[in-house]
Amino acid sequence: MLPWLYAALSLVVASGVRWLLHPIVGPIMPGTAFCIAAALIGYYFGIAPACVVMLLGLGIADYLFVPPYGQFDVLDQSDLALIISYPVVTILVTCLIERLRRAQFQAELLGQVAQSRYEMLLRLDNERAIAIRGNDETHRLLRHLPHYHHDIVLIKALDRKHSAVLGDNGDGAGIPAAVAPGFLYEKVATEDLRRLAAIMHAGTYRVRLALAGGAEKAVDCACERFNTHVGDFIVCRVGGPV
């Protein structure tokens, strides 16, 4: 409804301006004001209201500003010039404006899509950087714990895709990639190590530790599960003095 109200208002304004200029310009360019009005309506509201303004403006211009004034029954060269030139110019200008508006809308849409994709890439890049930093910090922490806490037997990664945090540790062949050996790793019997490396749940397990002189001692090994943002881990440690 708003476009048609503005179309009617543009006709009133164009008629008023042309009426005020009529004593000065006379019958010269009777449709110019209406052509400008149709172009402005086409720019802001589309081609349909612009065509209505053009057609009504043609009638008003021919009736009021083309001699003989105030009648339609006489058709002379001035009327024919207005009827031919005014619609052609107005339609050409309106179509060009509509094409430019469509190109502008398409360019703005593509710009918004590009901006949205750029922001998505930035977010993904930031998330990737945060994840890499988290993996590095977790790797450093898991390296720190077995070396400075002498009651830890091993740390096991439960999630396979995060087992690389513990893998390639260079601590010797035979150690699974998902296991980080602790201070007591080499003192635990081989069969118990295999059992601890295969566990998937927290709990307390009985293991045998090698003592000086070739003796062995059975102790309780508490395995606790920890959930982190880079994966789930089980930390196995001896609960009492060795």
C-alpha positions as CSV (number, residue, x, y, z in Angstrom):
1,M,0.0,0.0,0.0
2,L,2.9,2.4,0.8
3,P,4.3,2.4,-2.8
4,W,1.0,3.4,-4.2
5,L,0.6,6.2,-1.7
6,Y,4.0,7.5,-2.7
7,A,3.1,7.1,-6.4
8,A,0.0,9.3,-5.9
9,L,2.1,11.8,-3.9
10,S,4.7,12.0,-6.6
11,L,2.0,12.7,-9.2
12,V,0.6,15.5,-7.1
13,V,4.1,17.0,-6.5
14,A,5.1,16.7,-10.2
15,S,1.8,18.3,-11.3
16,G,2.2,21.1,-8.8
17,V,5.8,21.8,-9.9
18,R,4.9,21.8,-13.6
19,W,1.9,24.0,-12.9
20,L,4.2,26.5,-11.2
21,L,6.7,26.4,-14.0
22,H,4.0,26.6,-16.7
23,P,3.9,30.4,-16.9
24,I,7.7,30.4,-17.5
25,V,8.3,27.4,-19.8
26,G,4.8,27.2,-21.5
27,P,4.3,24.0,-23.5
28,I,8.0,23.1,-23.6
29,M,8.8,19.6,-22.2
30,P,5.4,19.0,-20.6
31,G,6.3,15.5,-19.4
32,T,9.7,16.1,-17.8
33,A,8.4,16.4,-14.2
34,F,6.3,13.3,-14.6
35,C,9.3,11.4,-16.1
36,I,11.4,12.3,-13.1
37,A,8.6,11.3,-10.7
38,A,8.3,7.9,-12.4
39,A,12.1,7.4,-12.3
40,L,12.2,8.1,-8.5
41,I,9.2,5.8,-7.9
42,G,10.9,3.1,-9.9
43,Y,14.1,3.5,-8.0
44,Y,12.5,3.1,-4.6
45,F,9.4,1.0,-5.1
46,G,9.8,-1.0,-8.4
47,I,8.7,-0.8,-12.0
48,A,5.0,-1.4,-11.4
49,P,4.2,1.8,-9.5
50,A,6.5,3.6,-11.9
51,C,4.5,2.5,-14.9
52,V,1.3,3.7,-13.3
53,V,2.9,7.1,-12.6
54,M,4.1,7.2,-16.2
55,L,0.6,6.5,-17.7
56,L,-1.3,8.9,-15.4
57,G,1.4,11.5,-15.9
58,L,1.0,11.2,-19.7
59,G,-2.7,12.0,-19.4
60,I,-2.1,14.9,-17.0
61,A,0.7,16.4,-19.1
62,D,-1.4,16.1,-22.3
63,Y,-4.5,17.6,-20.7
64,L,-3.0,20.5,-18.8
65,F,0.3,21.4,-20.4
66,V,-0.1,20.7,-24.2
67,P,-2.1,23.2,-26.2
68,P,-5.0,23.4,-26.6
69,Y,-5.1,23.2,-22.8
70,G,-7.9,21.3,-21.0
71,Q,-9.1,19.0,-23.8
72,F,-8.4,15.6,-25.4
73,D,-10.5,15.9,-28.5
74,V,-7.8,17.6,-30.6
75,L,-4.7,15.5,-31.5
76,D,-2.0,17.5,-33.2
77,Q,1.8,17.2,-33.6
78,S,2.5,18.3,-30.0
79,D,0.3,15.5,-28.7
80,L,2.0,12.9,-30.9
81,A,5.4,14.1,-29.8
82,L,4.5,13.8,-26.2
83,I,2.7,10.4,-26.6
84,I,5.8,8.9,-28.4
85,S,8.8,10.5,-26.7
86,Y,7.6,10.6,-23.1
87,P,6.8,6.9,-22.7
88,V,9.9,5.8,-24.5
89,V,12.2,7.9,-22.4
90,T,10.4,7.1,-19.2
91,I,10.4,3.3,-19.9
92,L,14.1,3.4,-20.9
93,V,15.1,5.3,-17.7
94,T,12.9,3.1,-15.5
95,C,14.3,-0.2,-17.0
96,L,17.8,1.0,-16.6
97,I,17.2,2.0,-12.9
98,E,15.5,-1.4,-12.3
99,R,18.5,-3.2,-13.8
100,L,20.9,-1.2,-11.7
101,R,18.9,-1.9,-8.6
102,R,19.0,-5.6,-9.3
103,A,22.7,-5.5,-9.9
104,Q,23.1,-3.5,-6.6
105,F,21.0,-6.0,-4.7
106,Q,23.0,-8.9,-6.1
107,A,26.3,-7.3,-5.3
108,E,25.1,-6.6,-1.7
109,L,23.9,-10.2,-1.3
110,L,27.2,-11.6,-2.6
111,G,29.1,-9.2,-0.2
112,Q,27.0,-10.5,2.7
113,V,27.6,-14.1,1.7
114,A,31.4,-13.5,1.4
115,Q,31.4,-11.7,4.7
116,S,29.6,-14.5,6.4
117,R,31.9,-17.1,4.9
118,Y,34.9,-15.1,6.0
119,E,33.6,-14.9,9.5
120,M,33.0,-18.7,9.5
121,L,36.5,-19.3,8.3
122,L,37.9,-17.0,11.0
123,R,35.8,-18.9,13.7
124,L,37.0,-22.3,12.3
125,D,40.6,-21.1,12.3
126,N,40.3,-19.8,15.9
127,E,38.7,-23.1,17.0
128,R,41.5,-25.0,15.2
129,A,44.2,-22.9,16.9
130,I,42.5,-23.4,20.3
131,A,42.2,-27.1,19.7
132,I,45.9,-27.4,18.7
133,R,46.9,-25.4,21.8
134,G,44.8,-27.6,24.0
135,N,46.4,-30.7,22.5
136,D,49.8,-29.3,23.1
137,E,49.0,-28.4,26.7
138,T,47.5,-31.8,27.3
139,H,50.5,-33.5,25.7
140,R,52.8,-31.5,28.0
141,L,50.8,-32.3,31.1
142,L,50.7,-36.0,30.3
143,R,54.4,-36.0,29.9
144,H,54.9,-34.1,33.1
145,L,52.8,-36.3,35.3
146,P,54.6,-39.7,34.8
147,H,58.0,-38.2,35.3
148,Y,57.4,-36.3,38.5
149,H,54.7,-38.4,40.2
150,H,56.5,-41.7,41.2
151,D,53.3,-43.6,42.0
152,I,52.0,-43.5,38.4
153,V,52.3,-46.8,36.4
154,L,50.8,-45.5,33.1
155,I,48.4,-43.2,31.4
156,K,46.1,-44.6,28.8
157,A,44.1,-42.7,26.1
158,L,40.7,-44.2,25.6
159,D,39.7,-42.2,22.5
160,R,41.7,-43.6,19.5
161,K,41.7,-40.4,17.5
162,H,43.4,-38.6,20.5
163,S,45.8,-41.4,21.2
164,A,48.4,-39.5,19.2
165,V,48.7,-37.2,22.2
166,L,50.5,-40.1,23.9
167,G,52.0,-41.8,20.9
168,D,55.5,-41.7,19.4
169,N,57.0,-41.1,22.8
170,G,60.3,-42.7,22.2
171,D,60.3,-44.6,25.5
172,G,60.9,-48.0,23.9
173,A,59.5,-50.6,21.7
174,G,56.6,-52.6,22.9
175,I,54.7,-49.7,24.4
176,P,51.3,-49.2,22.8
177,A,50.8,-45.8,21.1
178,A,47.9,-45.0,23.4
179,V,49.9,-45.6,26.6
180,A,52.3,-43.2,28.3
181,P,54.6,-45.1,30.7
182,G,55.1,-43.8,34.2
183,F,57.8,-44.2,36.8
184,L,56.7,-47.7,37.9
185,Y,56.0,-48.9,34.4
186,E,59.1,-51.1,34.1
187,K,58.6,-52.6,37.5
188,V,55.2,-54.1,36.7
189,A,55.0,-57.6,35.5
190,T,54.5,-57.9,31.7
191,E,51.2,-59.7,31.9
192,D,49.8,-57.1,34.3
193,L,51.0,-54.3,31.9
194,R,49.1,-55.9,29.1
195,R,46.0,-56.1,31.3
196,L,46.3,-52.5,32.3
197,A,46.9,-51.4,28.7
198,A,43.7,-53.1,27.7
199,I,41.3,-51.7,30.3
200,M,38.5,-49.4,29.3
201,H,36.9,-48.6,32.7
202,A,38.1,-47.2,36.0
203,G,38.6,-49.5,38.9
204,T,41.2,-51.2,41.2
205,Y,43.4,-53.9,39.8
206,R,45.9,-56.2,41.4
207,V,49.4,-56.0,39.9
208,R,52.8,-57.5,40.7
209,L,55.8,-55.2,41.2
210,A,59.4,-56.3,40.9
211,L,61.5,-55.6,44.0
212,A,65.2,-55.6,44.6
213,G,66.7,-59.1,44.5
214,G,64.2,-60.5,42.0
215,A,61.3,-60.6,44.4
216,E,57.7,-59.6,43.5
217,K,55.1,-57.8,45.5
218,A,51.3,-57.7,44.8
219,V,49.8,-54.3,45.2
220,D,46.6,-52.5,44.3
221,C,46.7,-50.3,41.3
222,A,43.9,-47.7,41.2
223,C,42.8,-46.6,37.7
224,E,40.9,-43.4,37.5
225,R,39.2,-42.0,34.4
226,F,39.5,-38.3,33.4
227,N,37.4,-36.6,30.8
228,T,39.1,-33.7,29.0
229,H,38.3,-31.6,25.9
230,V,40.9,-33.6,23.9
231,G,39.7,-37.0,24.9
232,D,39.3,-39.5,27.8
233,F,42.2,-40.9,29.7
234,I,42.8,-43.4,32.5
235,V,45.6,-42.8,35.0
236,C,46.8,-46.0,36.8
237,R,48.8,-45.5,40.0
238,V,49.9,-47.5,42.9
239,G,47.9,-46.5,46.0
240,G,50.4,-47.5,48.7
241,P,54.1,-47.5,49.5
242,V,56.2,-49.7,47.1
